[in-house]
Amino acid sequence: MKRIIALISILWALGAVAQEAKKLPSLHTEGRWLVDKHGNQVVLHGVMDTPNMYFNGWR
């Protein structure tokens, strides 16, 4: 049990380090739009993942 907890802790720490390594550009709003620091409009796309097998290709 201690090994599992240690492994989970290590993986969590590695994930946190990986997130710090990639600094994303900052976004802000202008009116109803998200824009980057150069004033370009940014569109964010989401992902739908559901536990319902019908919607995720029966996996």
DSSP file (Angstrom, degrees, kcal/mol; ACC not computed):
  #  RESIDUE AA STRUCTURE BP1 BP2  ACC     N-H-->O    O-->H-N    N-H-->O    O-->H-N    TCO  KAPPA ALPHA  PHI   PSI    X-CA   Y-CA   Z-CA
    1    1 A M     >        0   0    0      0, 0.0     4,-2.1     0, 0.0     5,-0.2   0.000 360.0 360.0 360.0 -39.2    0.0    0.0    0.0
    2    2 A K  H  >  +     0   0    0      1,-0.2     4,-2.4     2,-0.2     5,-0.2   0.860 360.0  54.0 -65.3 -34.4    2.9    2.4    0.8
    3    3 A R  H  > S+     0   0    0      2,-0.2     4,-2.6     1,-0.2    -1,-0.2   0.892 107.4  50.3 -66.6 -38.7    4.4    1.7   -2.6
    4    4 A I  H  > S+     0   0    0      2,-0.2     4,-2.6     1,-0.2    -2,-0.2   0.925 111.6  47.4 -65.0 -44.1    1.1    2.7   -4.3
    5    5 A I  H  X S+     0   0    0     -4,-2.1     4,-2.3     1,-0.2    -2,-0.2   0.903 112.8  49.5 -64.1 -40.7    0.9    5.9   -2.4
    6    6 A A  H  X S+     0   0    0     -4,-2.4     4,-2.2     2,-0.2    -2,-0.2   0.909 111.4  49.1 -64.4 -41.2    4.5    6.7   -3.2
    7    7 A L  H  X S+     0   0    0     -4,-2.6     4,-2.5     2,-0.2    -2,-0.2   0.916 111.3  48.8 -64.5 -43.9    4.0    6.0   -6.9
    8    8 A I  H  X S+     0   0    0     -4,-2.6     4,-2.4     1,-0.2    -1,-0.2   0.904 111.1  51.1 -62.3 -41.2    0.9    8.2   -7.0
    9    9 A S  H  X S+     0   0    0     -4,-2.3     4,-2.2     2,-0.2    -2,-0.2   0.901 110.7  48.3 -63.2 -41.2    2.8   11.0   -5.2
   10   10 A I  H  X S+     0   0    0     -4,-2.2     4,-2.5     2,-0.2    -2,-0.2   0.935 112.4  47.8 -65.5 -46.1    5.7   10.8   -7.7
   11   11 A L  H  X S+     0   0    0     -4,-2.5     4,-2.1     1,-0.2    -2,-0.2   0.889 111.5  51.0 -62.5 -39.1    3.3   10.8  -10.7
   12   12 A W  H  X S+     0   0    0     -4,-2.4     4,-1.9     2,-0.2    -1,-0.2   0.912 110.7  48.7 -63.4 -42.7    1.4   13.8   -9.2
   13   13 A A  H  X S+     0   0    0     -4,-2.2     4,-2.1     1,-0.2    -2,-0.2   0.900 110.1  50.9 -66.1 -40.3    4.7   15.7   -8.7
   14   14 A L  H  X S+     0   0    0     -4,-2.5     4,-2.2     1,-0.2    -1,-0.2   0.889 109.1  51.9 -64.3 -38.0    5.9   15.0  -12.2
   15   15 A G  H  X S+     0   0    0     -4,-2.1     4,-1.8     1,-0.2    -1,-0.2   0.883 108.5  50.9 -64.2 -38.4    2.6   16.2  -13.6
   16   16 A A  H  X S+     0   0    0     -4,-1.9     4,-1.5     2,-0.2    -2,-0.2   0.889 110.3  49.2 -66.9 -38.9    2.9   19.4  -11.6
   17   17 A V  H  X S+     0   0    0     -4,-2.1     4,-1.5     1,-0.2    -2,-0.2   0.898 108.8  53.2 -66.3 -40.4    6.4   20.0  -13.0
   18   18 A A  H  X S+     0   0    0     -4,-2.2     4,-1.0     1,-0.2    -1,-0.2   0.868 106.9  52.4 -64.1 -36.1    5.2   19.4  -16.5
   19   19 A Q  H  < S+     0   0    0     -4,-1.8     3,-0.3     1,-0.2    -1,-0.2   0.866 108.5  50.3 -67.9 -35.8    2.5   22.0  -16.1
   20   20 A E  H  < S+     0   0    0     -4,-1.5    -1,-0.2     1,-0.2    -2,-0.2   0.790 102.5  62.2 -71.0 -27.5    5.0   24.6  -14.9
   21   21 A A  H  < S+     0   0    0     -4,-1.5     2,-0.9     1,-0.2    -1,-0.2   0.833  96.9  61.6 -70.3 -31.5    7.3   23.9  -17.9
   22   22 A K     <  -     0   0    0     -4,-1.0     2,-0.7    -3,-0.3    -1,-0.2  -0.820  69.7-169.5-100.7 100.9    4.7   25.0  -20.4
   23   23 A K        -     0   0    0     -2,-0.9    -3,-0.1    -3,-0.0     3,-0.1  -0.806  12.8-150.1 -88.9 118.7    3.8   28.6  -19.9
   24   24 A L        -     0   0    0     -2,-0.7     2,-0.0     1,-0.1    -2,-0.0  -0.575  25.2 -97.7 -86.9 151.2    0.8   29.5  -22.0
   25   25 A P        -     0   0    0      0, 0.0     2,-0.1     0, 0.0    -1,-0.1  -0.366  45.7-105.3 -65.8 147.5    0.3   33.0  -23.4
   26   26 A S        -     0   0    0     -3,-0.1    11,-0.4    -2,-0.0     2,-0.3  -0.449  33.6-157.6 -76.1 147.2   -2.0   35.2  -21.3
   27   27 A L        +     0   0    0      9,-0.1     2,-0.3    -2,-0.1     9,-0.2  -0.890  12.5 175.6-120.0 152.6   -5.5   35.9  -22.5
   28   28 A H  E     -A   35   0A   0      7,-2.2     7,-3.1    -2,-0.3     2,-0.4  -0.921  29.2-102.8-145.5 173.2   -7.9   38.7  -21.7
   29   29 A T  E     -A   34   0A   0     -2,-0.3     2,-0.4     5,-0.2     5,-0.2  -0.792  20.8-175.4-104.7 144.2  -11.3   39.9  -22.8
   30   30 A E  E >  S-A   33   0A   0      3,-2.3     3,-1.7    -2,-0.4     2,-0.5  -0.913  74.9 -46.6-131.4 105.2  -12.2   42.8  -25.1
   31   31 A G  T 3  S-     0   0    0     -2,-0.4    -2,-0.0     1,-0.3     0, 0.0  -0.594 124.6 -22.5  68.5-121.9  -16.0   43.0  -25.1
   32   32 A R  T 3  S+     0   0    0     -2,-0.5     2,-0.3    -3,-0.1    -1,-0.3   0.296 120.6  92.6-102.8  10.4  -17.2   39.5  -25.6
   33   33 A W  E <   -A   30   0A   0     -3,-1.7    -3,-2.3    10,-0.0     2,-0.5  -0.789  68.6-133.7-108.8 145.5  -14.0   38.1  -27.2
   34   34 A L  E     -AB  29  42A   0      8,-0.5     8,-2.9    -2,-0.3     2,-0.3  -0.836  35.3-178.7 -87.6 131.9  -11.0   36.4  -25.8
   35   35 A V  E     -AB  28  41A   0     -7,-3.1    -7,-2.2    -2,-0.5     6,-0.2  -0.943  22.1-128.1-132.8 154.3   -7.9   38.0  -27.2
   36   36 A D    >   -     0   0    0      4,-2.0     3,-1.8    -2,-0.3    -9,-0.1  -0.237  47.6 -83.8 -88.4-174.8   -4.1   37.4  -26.9
   37   37 A K  T 3  S+     0   0    0    -11,-0.4   -10,-0.1     1,-0.3    -1,-0.1   0.671 129.7  54.3 -68.6 -14.7   -1.6   40.0  -26.0
   38   38 A H  T 3  S-     0   0    0      2,-0.1    -1,-0.3     0, 0.0    -3,-0.0   0.408 119.9-106.0 -96.0   0.8   -1.4   41.1  -29.7
   39   39 A G  S <  S+     0   0    0     -3,-1.8     2,-0.3     1,-0.3    -2,-0.1   0.523  70.8 145.1  88.2   5.8   -5.2   41.7  -30.0
   40   40 A N        -     0   0    0      1,-0.1    -4,-2.0    -5,-0.0    -1,-0.3  -0.606  54.3-113.7 -78.2 135.5   -5.9   38.5  -32.0
   41   41 A Q  E     -B   35   0A   0     -2,-0.3     2,-0.4    -6,-0.2    -6,-0.3  -0.455  31.2-152.5 -68.5 140.0   -9.2   36.8  -31.3
   42   42 A V  E     -B   34   0A   0     -8,-2.9    -8,-0.5    -2,-0.1     2,-0.5  -0.948   6.9-159.5-119.2 134.2   -8.8   33.4  -29.7
   43   43 A V        -     0   0    0     -2,-0.4     2,-0.4   -10,-0.1   -10,-0.0  -0.964   9.2-154.5-113.5 124.3  -11.3   30.5  -30.0
   44   44 A L        -     0   0    0     -2,-0.5     2,-0.4     0, 0.0    -2,-0.0  -0.824   5.7-155.2 -98.3 135.7  -11.1   27.7  -27.3
   45   45 A H        -     0   0    0     -2,-0.4     2,-0.1     2,-0.0    -2,-0.0  -0.924   8.9-152.5-111.8 135.1  -12.3   24.3  -28.2
   46   46 A G        -     0   0    0     -2,-0.4     2,-0.4     2,-0.0     0, 0.0  -0.412   8.8-127.8 -98.4 176.4  -13.5   21.8  -25.6
   47   47 A V        -     0   0    0     -2,-0.1     2,-0.7     2,-0.1    -2,-0.0  -0.992   9.4-149.4-127.9 131.7  -13.6   18.1  -25.4
   48   48 A M        +     0   0    0     -2,-0.4     2,-0.4     7,-0.1    -2,-0.0  -0.901  25.7 163.2-101.7 115.5  -16.7   16.0  -24.5
   49   49 A D        +     0   0    0     -2,-0.7     7,-0.1     7,-0.0    -2,-0.1  -0.970   9.5 174.2-131.9 118.5  -15.8   12.8  -22.8
   50   50 A T        -     0   0    0     -2,-0.4     6,-0.0     2,-0.2    -2,-0.0  -0.888  40.5-128.1-123.9 150.9  -18.6   11.0  -21.0
   51   51 A P  S    S+     0   0    0      0, 0.0     2,-0.5     0, 0.0    -1,-0.1   0.604  80.0 108.8 -72.8  -8.7  -18.7    7.6  -19.3
   52   52 A N    >>  -     0   0    0      1,-0.2     3,-0.9     2,-0.0     4,-0.8  -0.577  65.9-148.2 -71.1 120.2  -21.8    6.8  -21.4
   53   53 A M  T 34>S+     0   0    0     -2,-0.5     5,-2.5     1,-0.2     3,-0.4   0.786  91.5  65.6 -63.0 -29.1  -20.7    4.2  -23.9
   54   54 A Y  T >45S+     0   0    0      1,-0.2     3,-0.5     3,-0.2    -1,-0.2   0.881 106.6  41.4 -60.1 -38.6  -23.1    5.4  -26.5
   55   55 A F  T <45S+     0   0    0     -3,-0.9    -1,-0.2     1,-0.2    -2,-0.2   0.624 113.1  51.7 -87.6 -14.4  -21.3    8.7  -26.9
   56   56 A N  T ><5S-     0   0    0     -4,-0.8     3,-0.8    -3,-0.4    -1,-0.2  -0.081 119.8 -90.7-118.4  36.5  -17.7    7.5  -26.7
   57   57 A G  T < 5S-     0   0    0     -3,-0.5    -3,-0.2     1,-0.2    -4,-0.1   0.792  73.8 -69.4  68.6  29.9  -17.6    4.8  -29.4
   58   58 A W  T 3 <       0   0    0     -5,-2.5    -1,-0.2    -6,-0.2    -4,-0.1   0.799 360.0 360.0  58.4  32.8  -18.6    1.9  -27.0
   59   59 A R    <         0   0    0     -3,-0.8    -2,-0.1    -6,-0.3    -1,-0.1   0.428 360.0 360.0 -98.6 360.0  -15.2    2.0  -25.2
